[in-house]
Amino acid sequence: MNNNSNELIAVIFDFDNTIAPTDCLERFRTTRDEKGLEKHLREQELKLFDGIEYLFNHLCHNQIPLAIVTNSPRWYINRLLDHFIIPNHFDAVISYDDVGPDNKKPSSKGITLALEKMGLKSSQNILYVGDDKNDVIAAYRAGIKPIIGKWTISKEPISYMPAGVFSITDLVDMVMKGVGELELLAEVLATNSGKGAGKPNVLPLDQDSKLVYHNKDASIFSFGRYFPLSSEASASIHKNHLLTQHVLEKIDAGSSYQVPSYWMVIFREFIKNLEKFKNINFDIITVVPAKKDKVKRLEKMLSNIELTWSTSDSLFLEDLFYFEDGTSSTKTLNRSERYVQIDKTLKVTHQQSSKIKGANIIVIDDVSTSGATLSSAIKTLYSYGANQVYGLCIAKTVSLPEDKSCPKCRTKLRIQTNKKTGGQFWYCPKKSENGKYLDHFTEDIKEKDCPKCGRPMFKRANSRDGSVFLGCSGFRSPENKCSHTEKAS
């Protein structure tokens, strides 16, 4: 294997419905029916998913450490590992018994324990392979890369975006080529300044912008992820994630702003490939419109795509939709409120409506947060008689749950970055009637645990020269005072 920063470090697996199809065993697991489990294993043929054993052997042959982190109990996991004759593959097996009821997934505790047993630290070059939302959340919280296996048994679409959906063949290829083989298309091009990409990896989404497991089932395709400052897990990725930073550039940009050129390349080439994949021609290519008095960034981009389009069969309509006057921002609304507002305010332009019936249509957005805008656009076009409609977005927001609210007013807290230290902190965003923040609540987010006393360490600024360092929170403690400091990275 190549020895570089792209090299795969380790792979951690969920067990149930990731390594084997175990829905049929749920009743034995939940009732601790060991005799029933034994009888079922004797009488019924239960196999690993096709290709899983080959994947384990391939990873072991290449000396990639493996682990299992599951919410299932120890007795159950040990019996199934023996049944499948695979216990020796794993450097660590973490079960419900190791973490207890308060720290099962989506808590990151199990993954953290597995990393400790393997002698590893969190890294984006470590994969967690699972099949549901709890696996995705736990991996992000542990600071490793969550992926969903295409071979796994899907119960329902997933609201929380992983780093990708991949086959066993993809993972085998990645062992030799590195984790870059798994990067989403827009994230690769953001890092490489728009030059060169491997496989055109995308996130396949349904009409409600939830993850599905196969491209053939997708109504919307996202080419990357956007990490907001809404949870500690996403905030830790936010500042170093180049696609996220490119998305943020539009916020402070003026009327001259244009989307990055690689976005246009992605949309143009993917539309052509989608036509081949679906064996159709797209009659209309349009965008989610800017609200009144806002910069028409997507409309400008659509015009530029049209200039480089190789055929004249498609109509590029920047005014197929419009938002009603007075439509306000949806940033402060929850998912259901966003859907209600967008459904009320996103309309089809009267003079273009006759072109929709029977047409195959592409709708482009930049960032999908709740999915309300693209979902409403797609539903509206079908209501006008469109034949097939697909949505495209450059990034899907990774909205991880964070149940943290202001202890004074119960407002949901947000995360901000301290301009002096670069450290992050929670703050209450509630404002007074004159628009000033109320002095309700702030709380620093720890950078790491102190190696001497175990208490949180935070970024601090030296009062003399302004240099930034990590300081133990026990510095001013009246009991067991700790003054440990470290150089900040």
C-alpha positions in Angstrom: 0.0 0.0 0.0 1.1 3.5 -0.7 2.5 5.3 2.4 0.9 8.7 2.2 -1.7 10.9 3.9 -4.4 9.3 1.8 -3.7 5.9 3.2 -6.5 3.9 5.0 -5.8 3.6 8.7 -8.6 1.3 9.9 -12.1 0.1 9.3 -14.8 -0.2 12.0 -18.0 -2.1 11.2 -21.5 -2.1 12.6 -22.8 -5.7 12.9 -26.5 -6.2 12.4 -27.6 -5.8 8.8 -24.1 -4.6 7.9 -22.1 -7.8 8.2 -25.0 -10.1 7.9 -28.8 -9.8 7.3 -30.0 -10.3 10.9 -33.6 -9.0 11.1 -34.7 -12.6 11.5 -32.8 -12.7 14.8 -34.2 -9.6 16.4 -36.7 -11.4 18.6 -34.0 -13.7 20.1 -31.7 -10.7 20.8 -34.3 -8.5 22.4 -35.7 -11.3 24.7 -32.3 -12.9 25.3 -33.6 -16.2 24.0 -30.2 -18.0 23.7 -31.9 -21.4 23.1 -34.1 -19.9 20.4 -31.1 -18.4 18.7 -29.2 -21.7 18.8 -32.2 -23.5 17.3 -32.6 -20.9 14.5 -28.9 -21.1 13.6 -29.1 -24.9 13.4 -32.3 -25.0 11.3 -32.0 -21.9 9.1 -29.2 -21.0 6.7 -27.8 -17.6 7.8 -24.9 -16.3 5.7 -22.7 -13.2 5.7 -23.6 -10.7 3.0 -22.0 -11.6 -0.3 -18.4 -10.4 -0.5 -18.1 -9.5 3.2 -15.7 -12.3 4.0 -13.6 -11.5 1.0 -13.5 -7.9 2.2 -12.4 -8.9 5.7 -9.7 -11.1 4.2 -8.5 -8.4 1.9 -8.3 -5.8 4.7 -6.5 -8.2 7.0 -4.0 -9.2 4.2 -3.2 -5.5 3.8 -2.8 -5.2 7.6 -5.7 -2.8 8.1 -6.9 -3.0 11.7 -10.6 -4.0 11.9 -13.2 -3.6 14.7 -16.9 -4.0 15.4 -19.0 -1.5 17.3 -22.6 -2.6 17.8 -25.6 -1.9 20.1 -26.2 -5.6 20.4 -25.3 -7.5 23.6 -22.0 -9.4 24.0 -23.5 -12.9 24.3 -25.3 -12.4 20.9 -22.3 -11.0 19.1 -19.9 -13.7 20.4 -22.3 -16.4 19.3 -22.7 -15.0 15.8 -19.0 -14.4 15.3 -18.4 -18.1 16.2 -21.3 -19.1 13.8 -19.7 -17.2 10.9 -16.2 -18.3 12.0 -14.8 -14.7 11.8 -13.8 -13.7 15.4 -10.1 -13.6 14.6 -10.5 -10.9 12.0 -11.2 -8.2 14.6 -8.8 -6.2 16.8 -11.7 -4.9 19.0 -15.3 -5.9 19.4 -17.4 -3.3 21.4 -20.9 -4.3 22.4 -23.8 -2.9 24.4 -22.3 -4.4 27.5 -19.2 -2.2 27.1 -21.1 1.1 26.9 -24.4 0.6 28.6 -27.8 2.2 27.9 -26.7 5.8 28.0 -23.8 5.4 25.6 -25.0 3.2 22.8 -25.0 4.6 19.3 -25.6 7.4 18.3 -23.2 8.1 21.1 -19.6 8.0 20.0 -18.5 6.1 23.1 -18.3 2.7 21.5 -16.2 3.9 18.6 -13.9 5.8 21.0 -13.4 2.6 23.0 -12.6 0.6 19.8 -10.0 3.2 18.7 -8.4 3.1 22.2 -8.2 -0.7 22.0 -6.6 -0.5 18.6 -4.1 2.2 19.8 -5.5 4.8 17.3 -6.8 8.4 17.4 -9.7 9.8 15.5 -9.0 10.4 11.8 -10.8 11.0 8.5 -8.7 8.1 7.2 -10.6 5.7 9.5 -14.0 4.4 8.2 -17.1 3.4 10.1 -19.3 1.2 7.9 -22.9 1.0 8.8 -26.5 0.9 7.6 -28.5 3.5 9.5 -28.6 7.0 10.9 -27.2 6.1 14.3 -24.1 4.8 12.6 -23.6 8.0 10.7 -24.1 10.3 13.7 -21.8 8.2 16.0 -19.0 8.2 13.4 -19.2 12.0 13.0 -19.2 12.5 16.7 -16.1 10.2 17.0 -14.3 12.2 14.3 -14.0 9.4 11.8 -15.6 9.0 8.3 -19.1 7.5 8.1 -20.1 5.5 5.1 -23.1 3.4 4.2 -22.7 0.1 2.5 -24.8 -0.4 -0.7 -25.2 -4.1 0.2 -26.8 -3.4 3.6 -30.5 -3.8 4.4 -32.2 -0.5 4.2 -35.2 0.0 6.4 -35.8 3.6 5.4 -34.1 6.6 3.8 -31.6 8.4 6.1 -31.8 12.1 7.1 -28.1 12.4 8.1 -25.6 12.5 5.3 -22.6 10.2 5.4 -19.4 10.6 3.4 -20.8 8.3 0.7 -22.6 5.1 -0.2 -20.2 2.5 -1.4 -20.1 -1.2 -2.6 -17.7 -3.9 -1.4 -15.8 -3.5 -4.6 -15.4 0.3 -3.9 -13.9 -0.6 -0.5 -11.5 -3.2 -1.9 -10.3 -0.6 -4.5 -9.8 2.0 -1.8 -7.4 -0.2 0.2 -4.8 0.3 -2.6 -5.8 3.7 -3.9 -6.5 5.4 -0.5 -9.5 7.1 1.1 -9.5 9.7 -1.6 -11.2 7.1 -3.8 -14.2 7.6 -1.5 -14.4 11.4 -1.7 -17.5 13.0 -3.1 -17.1 14.8 -6.4 -17.5 18.4 -5.3 -15.2 17.8 -2.3 -12.5 16.4 -4.5 -12.7 19.3 -6.9 -12.8 21.9 -4.1 -9.6 20.5 -2.7 -7.9 20.2 -6.1 -8.9 23.7 -7.3 -11.3 22.1 -9.8 -8.8 19.9 -11.4 -9.1 16.1 -11.7 -11.4 13.7 -9.9 -11.6 9.9 -9.5 -14.9 8.2 -9.5 -17.8 10.6 -9.8 -19.1 9.8 -6.3 -22.4 11.5 -5.3 -25.0 11.2 -2.6 -28.3 9.7 -4.0 -31.3 11.3 -2.3 -35.1 10.8 -2.5 -37.6 13.6 -3.2 -37.4 14.7 0.4 -33.6 14.9 0.3 -33.1 11.8 2.4 -30.3 9.4 1.5 -31.2 6.3 -0.5 -28.9 3.4 -1.2 -28.7 3.3 -5.0 -28.5 5.9 -7.7 -31.4 4.3 -9.6 -33.7 5.2 -6.6 -32.7 8.8 -6.5 -34.7 11.9 -7.4 -32.0 14.3 -6.2 -28.2 14.1 -6.5 -25.8 15.9 -4.1 -22.1 16.2 -5.0 -20.8 17.1 -1.6 -21.6 18.0 2.0 -21.9 21.4 3.8 -21.0 21.4 7.5 -22.8 24.2 9.5 -21.9 25.5 13.0 -24.9 23.7 14.5 -23.2 20.9 16.4 -19.8 20.2 17.9 -19.3 17.3 15.4 -20.0 19.4 12.3 -18.3 22.5 13.7 -15.1 20.5 14.1 -15.0 19.8 10.4 -16.5 23.2 9.3 -13.4 25.4 9.2 -11.1 22.9 7.4 -13.7 21.7 4.8 -13.0 23.6 1.6 -16.4 23.0 0.0 -18.0 24.4 3.1 -15.8 27.5 2.8 -16.6 27.9 -0.9 -20.3 27.8 0.0 -19.8 30.4 2.7 -18.2 32.8 0.2 -21.6 33.7 -1.3 -22.8 35.1 2.1 -20.5 38.1 2.1 -20.2 38.5 -1.7 -21.8 41.3 -3.6 -23.6 41.5 -6.9 -20.4 40.5 -8.9 -20.3 37.1 -7.2 -20.1 34.0 -9.4 -20.2 30.5 -8.2 -16.9 28.6 -8.5 -16.2 27.4 -12.0 -16.0 23.7 -11.0 -19.6 23.8 -9.9 -20.6 24.6 -13.5 -18.4 21.8 -14.8 -20.0 19.3 -12.3 -23.6 20.3 -13.2 -22.9 20.3 -17.0 -21.1 16.9 -17.1 -23.5 15.2 -14.6 -26.6 16.2 -16.6 -25.1 14.7 -19.7 -24.2 11.5 -17.9 -27.6 11.3 -16.3 -29.2 11.5 -19.8 -27.2 8.5 -20.7 -27.9 6.6 -17.4 -31.7 7.3 -17.7 -31.7 7.1 -21.5 -33.7 10.3 -21.8 -33.1 13.9 -23.0 -33.7 16.8 -20.7 -36.0 19.3 -22.3 -35.7 22.0 -19.6 -32.8 22.9 -17.3 -33.7 25.4 -14.6 -32.6 26.7 -11.2 -34.0 27.6 -7.8 -34.5 31.4 -8.2 -33.0 34.1 -6.1 -35.5 35.9 -3.8 -36.3 39.5 -4.7 -33.3 41.9 -4.3 -30.9 39.0 -3.8 -27.9 38.2 -6.1 -29.0 35.9 -9.0 -26.0 33.6 -8.6 -27.6 30.5 -9.9 -29.2 32.3 -12.8 -25.8 33.6 -13.8 -24.4 30.1 -13.6 -27.2 28.7 -15.7 -26.4 31.2 -18.4 -22.7 30.2 -18.4 -23.6 26.5 -18.6 -25.8 27.2 -21.6 -22.9 28.9 -23.4 -20.9 25.7 -23.2 -23.8 23.3 -23.9 -23.0 21.2 -26.9 -26.6 20.7 -28.2 -29.5 23.0 -28.8 -32.2 20.6 -27.7 -32.5 21.8 -24.1 -34.2 25.0 -22.9 -32.3 26.9 -20.2 -35.0 28.7 -18.2 -33.8 30.9 -15.4 -37.3 32.2 -14.8 -39.3 29.0 -14.7 -39.9 29.6 -10.9 -40.1 32.7 -8.8 -40.6 33.5 -5.1 -43.5 35.7 -4.1 -42.6 39.2 -3.0 -41.9 39.4 0.8 -40.7 35.8 1.1 -38.4 35.7 4.1 -35.4 33.6 4.9 -36.0 30.1 6.2 -32.7 29.8 8.1 -34.4 30.1 11.5 -37.2 27.7 10.7 -37.4 24.0 11.5 -37.8 21.3 8.8 -41.6 21.2 8.8 -41.9 25.1 8.9 -39.5 25.3 5.9 -41.7 22.9 3.9 -44.8 24.9 4.7 -43.3 28.3 3.7 -41.6 27.1 0.5 -44.8 25.4 -0.7 -46.7 28.7 -0.2 -44.1 31.0 -1.8 -42.3 29.1 -4.6 -44.4 29.5 -7.8 -44.2 28.7 -11.5 -44.0 31.7 -13.8 -47.2 31.9 -15.8 -45.5 32.6 -19.2 -43.4 29.4 -18.8 -46.0 27.0 -17.4 -47.1 25.7 -20.8 -43.6 24.2 -21.4 -43.7 21.9 -18.5 -46.3 19.2 -19.5 -44.6 16.1 -20.8 -41.1 17.5 -20.3 -38.0 16.0 -18.7 -36.6 18.6 -16.3 -33.5 19.3 -14.2 -33.8 21.7 -11.2 -30.4 23.0 -9.8 -29.8 24.4 -6.3 -26.6 25.2 -4.5 -27.1 23.9 -1.0 -30.0 21.7 0.2 -30.6 22.0 4.0 -33.9 20.5 4.8 -34.6 19.7 1.2 -37.8 21.8 1.2 -37.0 23.9 -1.8 -36.0 21.1 -4.2 -38.8 18.9 -2.9 -41.4 21.7 -3.5 -40.0 22.4 -7.0 -40.1 18.8 -8.0 -43.7 18.2 -6.7 -44.9 21.4 -8.4 -43.4 20.4 -11.7 -45.1 17.0 -11.5 -48.4 18.7 -10.7 -48.0 20.7 -14.0 -47.6 17.4 -15.9 -43.8 17.0 -16.1 -42.7 13.6 -17.3 -39.5 13.1 -15.2 -37.9 15.6 -12.8 -34.5 15.4 -11.1 -32.9 17.8 -8.6 -29.2 18.6 -8.4 -27.4 20.4 -5.6 -23.7 21.1 -5.0 -23.9 20.1 -1.3 -26.3 18.7 1.3 -26.1 20.1 4.8 -24.9 17.6 7.4 -27.5 18.5 10.1 -26.4 16.5 13.1 -28.6 16.4 16.2 -27.4 18.5 19.2 -29.8 18.8 22.1 -28.3 21.9 23.6 -30.4 24.9 24.6 -29.9 28.1 26.6 -30.5 27.3 30.3 -32.2 30.8 30.7 -34.5 31.0 27.8 -34.4 27.5 26.2 -33.4 28.9 22.8 -31.4 26.4 20.7 -27.8 27.3 21.0 -25.5 27.9 18.1 -21.7 27.7 17.6 -19.4 30.6 16.9 -15.6 31.0 16.5 -13.5 33.2 18.8 -11.7 35.6 16.5 -8.7 36.0 18.9 -8.1 32.3 19.6 -9.8 30.3 16.8 -11.5 28.3 19.5 -15.2 27.6 19.2 -18.0 28.3 21.7 -21.7 27.8 22.2 -23.8 31.0 22.4 -27.5 31.9 22.8 -28.6 33.7 19.6 -31.7 35.3 21.1 -31.8 39.0 20.5 -33.7 41.9 22.1 -36.2 44.0 20.3 -33.5 46.4 19.2 -31.5 43.6 17.6 -28.8 43.2 20.3 -27.8 39.7 21.6 -29.1 39.1 25.1 -26.4 38.2 27.6 -27.9 34.8 28.3 -25.3 32.1 27.8 -21.9 31.1 26.4 -19.9 28.0 26.8 -16.4 27.2 25.4 -16.0 23.9 23.4 -13.1 21.8 24.6 -10.2 21.1 22.2 -9.1 17.9 24.1 -8.8 16.4 27.6 -5.9 17.4 29.7 -3.3 14.6 29.7 -2.4 15.4 33.4 -5.8 15.7 35.1 -8.4 14.7 32.5 -10.3 18.1 32.6 -11.2 19.9 29.4 -8.6 22.1 27.7 -9.6 25.2 25.7 -7.8 27.6 23.4 -6.6 30.7 25.2 -4.8 33.9 24.2 -1.7 35.1 26.0 -2.5 38.5 27.5 1.1 39.8 26.8 1.7 38.9 23.2 -1.7 37.5 21.9 -0.2 34.1 21.1 -2.7 31.2 21.3 -2.2 28.1 23.5 -4.2 25.3 25.0 -4.9 25.7 28.7 -6.3 23.3 31.2 -9.7 24.4 32.7 -8.3 23.5 36.1 -6.0 26.5 36.1 -8.3 28.5 38.5 -9.7 25.5 40.3 -9.6 26.0 44.1 -9.1 22.2 44.5 -6.6 20.1 42.6 -5.4 23.0 40.6 -3.8 22.1 37.2 -1.8 24.6 35.2 -0.9 22.4 32.3 -0.6 24.2 28.9 0.3 23.1 25.4 1.1 24.7 22.1 -2.1 25.1 20.0 -2.1 23.6 16.6 
